[in-house]
Amino acid sequence: VQLVESGGGLVQPGGSLRLSCAASGFTVRWSTMSWYRQAPGKERELVATISDNADVTTYADSVKGRFTISRNSAKNTVYLQMNSLKPEDTAVYYCYTTPYWGQGTQVTVSS
């Protein structure tokens, strides 16, 4: 099993980024997939989850209305669309499906 994140970078406040998590060794369509993030000096926190059936999505209060989690079964990839980014969104973002973690991708929101 492998999870490979991409799409991070430096963006100005108010900007957007789309993170991708390319999966191999299993099928994302039948798995509950999550995005976590960890800012310097802080604990890793759950950002968004998409369930393994019915595509039910849940979000942390801090990102609700700004972030959207989705998946493309044909590409076996999960996405995190991040809009209206704030400096406090700066963190390393990780893709997760029990019990596997990706390597993370850095998101920096700064002017």
BELBEL-V577995 format. One record per residue. N is the residue number from 0. PHI is phi in whole degrees, 0 to 359 (NA if undefined). Layout:
BEGIN
N|PHI / N|PHI
END
This chain:
BEGIN
0|NA / 1|217 / 2|235 / 3|236 / 4|272 / 5|204 / 6|104 / 7|288 / 8|163 / 9|260 / 10|219 / 11|282 / 12|305 / 13|91 / 14|278 / 15|227 / 16|216 / 17|238 / 18|270 / 19|239 / 20|229 / 21|274 / 22|253 / 23|217 / 24|92 / 25|199 / 26|252 / 27|294 / 28|300 / 29|254 / 30|232 / 31|283 / 32|241 / 33|224 / 34|246 / 35|241 / 36|216 / 37|220 / 38|270 / 39|305 / 40|77 / 41|239 / 42|283 / 43|293 / 44|233 / 45|284 / 46|257 / 47|202 / 48|221 / 49|237 / 50|284 / 51|282 / 52|217 / 53|67 / 54|51 / 55|287 / 56|244 / 57|226 / 58|222 / 59|294 / 60|303 / 61|291 / 62|241 / 63|301 / 64|88 / 65|244 / 66|251 / 67|224 / 68|261 / 69|207 / 70|218 / 71|242 / 72|294 / 73|296 / 74|264 / 75|51 / 76|226 / 77|248 / 78|237 / 79|227 / 80|275 / 81|241 / 82|244 / 83|49 / 84|294 / 85|239 / 86|305 / 87|289 / 88|277 / 89|299 / 90|182 / 91|271 / 92|256 / 93|239 / 94|267 / 95|213 / 96|217 / 97|309 / 98|257 / 99|256 / 100|243 / 101|279 / 102|274 / 103|95 / 104|222 / 105|278 / 106|241 / 107|236 / 108|248 / 109|201 / 110|266
END
